[in-house]
Amino acid sequence: MGDKPKRSLVPRTGGGFFQELGMNLKLILRLIRDRRVNPLVKLLPIGSLIYLVLPDLAPTPIDDAAVVWLGSVLFVELCPSDVVQEHRNALRSVVDGQWREIDEGQPPPQVKDQS
């Protein structure tokens, strides 16, 4: 009973279910806007969302969540792999920055070019 695992306030680096879901939604939106993706392939996520809103179009008893999931997975798989990887890298990249506190009434300090 006394051997409870310690809880940490620091989030895990792998991310959780909702973080991955958000990343996949952002990836799909970025791929839909990318001109390098075939317009016919872009119909997959759009069609699955239309089915989600109007499920009576198909007479078969298909779970709505399965249709949306399958449409999104097929869309990402049918997009060019280099384009998908480029967008995944851009979504996971971290911009280096530095925190500064600025007093009110003072102009912000000038940023020096580090290149």
N, C-alpha and C positions, 0 to 999 in steps of 0.2 A: 504494500500500500504506500509506503514512503518513497518508492522509486518512480516518481512521476517525471516524465521528461520535462526539461526546462523549456519555457516559452521564450521566444525572442521577439523583440520589437522590430528587428531588422528584417525586411522582406526577403524571401528566398530569391536567389538569382535566376532560377529557372522559370519563374512566373507561375501563375495558376491558370485555372480553366478560363476564368473571365478575361484575364489579360491576353491569353492566346486567342480567345474569341474576338476580342477587340482588335488585335493585330490582324487577324484574318479578314475582318470586315474592312479595315483600312486598306489592306492589300487588294481586296476585290474592287474597292472603289478606285484605287489608283490604277489598277489594270483596265478597268472600264474606260477611264479617261485617256489611257495610253493609245496613241495612234498605231503603234506597232502590233497591236493585238487585232486579229481578224474580227471584223464587225459581226460575222455570223456566230462566232464563239461568244461574243458579248450578249447574245440573246439567251444564253443559258441562265445566268443569274436573274436577268430581267423576267424570263419566262417562269422561273421558279417562284419569284415574288408575285407575279400575276396569279399563279396557281394558289398561292397562299391566301390572296385576297378573294379570289373567285374559285373556290374548290369544286364548284358544281360543273365546271367545264369538262372534267374527266369523270366518267361514271364509275370508275374503279375505286375501291376503298383503300386508298393509299394515305399513309400518315403524312400530314403536312410538313412536319419536321424532317421526315426522311427525304421529301422532295426538295426542300430548301438545302439540306445538307448535301444531297447528291448533286444538285445543280451547282453549288459552290465548289465542291471538290472537283467535279468534271471541268468546270471553268478554269480553275487554277492549273489543272493537269494539262489542258489543251492549249494553254497560253505558251508562248515560247519560253523555254526554261531560263535563258539568259535574261529576259525581261523580268520574269518572276524573281529571279535571284537579285537583280539590281534593285527592285522595289523592296524586297525583304531586307537587304542590307541598309537601304535608306531608312526604313522604319526602325531598325534596331540600332542605328548609329546614335552616338551621344555627342553632343556638342560641348566642348570644353568651355568652361566659363569661370568667372570669379565673382564672388559676392562682395558687394560694396554697399555700405550705408552712406546715404547722402543727406546732409542736413537741409531742411527746407530753406529756401532763399538763396542757396548757393548753386552756381551752375555745375552741371555734372562734369567730372574730370574727363579730359581728352583721352581717348583710347589710342595707345601706341601700336603701330603696325608691327607685327612680330615676324614678318617674312623678310 
